[in-house]
Amino acid sequence: MTDHEKYPAKRIAFQGEPGAYSHQACHEATPDCQAVPCASFEDTIEALTSGAVDLAMLPVENSTYGRVADIHSLLPESGLYIVGEAFVRVHINLLAVSGTKLEDVKTATSHTVLLGQCREFLGAHGIKPVSGVDTAGSAKHIAEMGQLDQAALASELAGEIYGLEVLARHVEDHANNTTRFLICARAPDLSRRDPAMITTFVFRVRNIPAALYKAMGGFATNGVNMVKLESYMVGGSFVATQFYADVEGHPDDANVKRALEELEYFTTHIKVLGVYPADRNRRKMAG
């Protein structure tokens, strides 16, 4: 089944200005959807929960920067469900107004995270980093300013949207810079849509000795591959910890079913956030 067949003629919300990497993810993973920009992650989630859009594209982690903490805290309480994932290669480009030469550029504006991913390139060319609100917003600002000595670091899509030229392509320090996105909907889709499935869930362990060790034992003994396990505090407490996990397989698989049943014995709370096909680029881009 192609991406075009999976998400036909729908509206999908993303956080950021047009041309953001989340916008790029919408283009690549849901090409038949109309992408709708939102100011914040909260606004993106609200657009979906209110019915204004059909799907939401949410970044969950980056191979260089790490996890997007806001999503880990917002998604479990949103009432939304993960129905897909997308691994998007983040190519960072130096963009400037027409007529600018690389040697003219004195400053480059972008989101702080992106600036940190281009230190080697900026240092080699004597370009001063300037923090902007976000990547696409920085490209928009540079286009409006029209100064030959000012550039932006953003996607090629942002350059196309705001009429900027690419002075240098793929200037990121790490060649495997990749962001994983989650495609969310208002209702779960528990069907087995692909031989390779991912199940995502959150849980809290009981207050007993070695509770986490015992809770994880069921996945090991049943041969279930856990590809992600992260913890974060909830409710502003240092003792209330929630765990976020991804495992390979479907809840109806015998081994996954047994592992989840064993997990339930050692937990006070389990919530499945989604069951969805593994992105075809998962192994290639995550490895």
Secondary structure, DSSP 8 states (H G I E B T S, - for coil): --HHHHS-S-EEEEESSTTSHHHHHHHHH-TTSEEEEESSHHHHHHHHHTTS-SEEEEEEEETTTEE-HHHHHHHHHHT-EEEEEEEEE---EEEE-TT--GGG--EEEE-HHHHHT-HHHHHHTT-EEEE-S-HHHHHHHHHHH--TTEEEEE-HHHHHHHT-EEEES---S-TT-EEEEEEEESS---S--SSSEEEEEEEEE-SSTTHHHHHHHHHHHTT--EEEEEEEE-TT-SS-EEEEEEEES-TTSHHHHHHHHHHHHTEEEEEEEEEEE--TTHHHHH-
